Amino acid sequence: PSMQGTDYERALQVVDEAMRELFDALSRHRADHAQVVVMTADHGERPNPTHRVPRVESLYDEFTHIPIFWRIPEEMQTRTFEETLIHHNTSNLDILPTLLGLMGYDVANLPFEFDGVDLRHHVFEEERTILVTNVGPARKWHHTGELIVWGSYRWMQGDITKQRLYDIDKDPQQREPLDLSEDTTRALRERIARRACEDHGDRSSTCTAR
């Protein structure tokens, strides 16, 4: 059938149809019981973004908070994994160690380290920080910036956004940044910075600038 709606809505229909074809093919080949399927993206998208910042330079949730879809055979599923994906911030960097864990590898004893974690076994004693950057060794843009995600807080800093701190539980559209001149907000920012240093070290400019 012909697809209706905006370009964005038609793109969603294309993805939906591709997913149906994939799962139908797995079922036809009797491989659906043994295959892990992960679908995600490198950035979000929104037809009418709240903030007029180029997508590759945006640190707002409308581009950085992306969905991830896991299709895991029943025998590999665990309640801990399910609850982690629903209730905690995760990162694309978690995909590889989690996949290796599902394949039977002991990720903690492999001869190299991961920036992400195996989500099946990771215990979130306290919400960790997620580091998001729009530059890296492989690419440079005209503008640089960094985002620290911690629970419902989003602390961004860069040459476009400057320093801004949002609580998306209270301000999901990120229209009203918290007042950085208030003592409680400054204390919160310092707490996030300390946690980011513990989690990411020199990978975070928040830590290297301290």
Secondary structure by P-SEA (a helix, b strand, c coil): ccccccaaaaaaaaaaaaaaaaaaaaaaacccccbbbbbbccccccccccccccccccccccccbbbbbbbcccccccaaaaaaaccccccccaaaaaaaaaacccccccccccccccccccccccbbbbbbbcccccccccccbbbbbcccbbbbbcccccbbbbccccccccccccccccaaaaaaaaaaaaaaaacccccccccccc
